Amino acid sequence: MNIISALREQVGVVSLNGVDFQKIQDAEKTLGLKFSQEYREYIQEFGVASFQGHELTGICNIPHLNVVDVTITEKMLMKRIEPSWYVIEEAHIDGIVIWQDNEGHVYQVSPYSSPIKIADSLLEYIRL
């Protein structure tokens, strides 16, 4: 199973339109990093998606869901974030933010604790 089919299986998934590869490259350039292949596939297909209480970041004109806007803001607030990480979801609970690195690993970070690896991929994260 891949990220696209896994998201399509989610109950109540809502998404915008996918984006072209140029917009993905522009976002990566702005952030100074590379997205994981899996995250690229997700945003090419969905742009941004929400389901069952999750709101995944992506590329869109909604600032609180746009990966560029959210990552820049969160990196200013959380100083111990690796340069290759980008936000995939803000939990809106106790300041918890979910990050992914360019290899696809997923981490949970809160304001008062060290990052904790919680999944090996976005696919694994959404299936938790």
N, C-alpha and C positions, 0 to 999 in steps of 0.2 A: 504494500500500500504506500502511496506517496501523499504528500501534503495536500494536493489538490483534491484527490478523492476523499481523504479523511475530513477535510473541511466541508465538502459537499454532503457528507454523511451526518454532519452535526444537525441537531434539531434547532430550528429557528434561525439558521444562519442568514445574516443580512450582509450584503456587500455592495460596493460601488463597482464601477467599471475598472477592469484591469488597465495597466499602463504599459506603454512601450518601453523597450530596452533603453532608449535614450534618456528618458526620465529617471530610470533607475541609475544609470551612469551619472547623471547630473546630481542626484541625491548623494551617491557615494562620494563624488568629488567634493561636494559641499561639506560633508562630514569627514573627509580625509580617511576613508576606510572602504573596505569591500564587504558587501553583504554575503552571507552564506548562499550557496546555490539554491538551497531549499527556500530561503526567504525571497530570493529573486523570483523563483517560480510562483510563489504565493502572490506577490504584488503584481506580477505580470498578469495573472489570472483574475485576481479579485480587487486589486488596488488597496482596499482595506476591508476588514471583515469583523463582524461581531456575532457571538453566539453564546447562549447559556451563561450570561453574565460576564463573558470575556469581550474585551474590545482590543483587538490587535491593531498595532500601528501599521501604517502603510504609506502610500503616496497618494495624497488627496489635498483638497483645499480646506480641510477642517483642522485647525491648528492643534487641538488636543489629541488628534489621531495621526497627525503627520509625523512620520519617523524622524525627519530632519528637525522640525521644531521641538519635538519632545526630547530627542536625544541631546540637542544643544542645551536646552533648559536643565535637564537632569544632570548633565555633566558639570554644569556650573554649581549645582547643589551638592552633588556627591563626588568628592575629590578622589576617591580611591577606585575609580572606574578605569579599566584598561582602555587604551586608545582605539583598539579594534572592536569595542563593544558598541551596540546600538540598542535602543529600547524597543522591545516588542509588545510590552503591555505595562500600563500603570495600574496597579491593583486597587488603588484608592482605599487601601486599608493600612493604617499605621505607616504610611509613607513607603510601602513596599513597591519596588519597581522590578520588572522582569526584563533581563537583558539577554542578548545573544551575541556570540562572537562570530568572527568570519568563518570559523570552522563548523559552526552550527550548534555548539554547546550553549545551554541555557542556564542562566544564573538568577537567583533571587537576591536582591540587595535591599536592605532597610537602612534608615539613617544611623542606627546605633549598633550595627553588626557588620561583620565581614561578609563578602559575597559567598554564597553557597551554591554550588552546582546542583541543579535539580533535574536536568534532563540532558540527554546527548543530542537532541534535535528538536526543532519546532514540532514535528510530528509527535514525538514522544511527549512533549509538553502539553499539547492540546488533548492528548489521550489520558493524562493523569487523572 
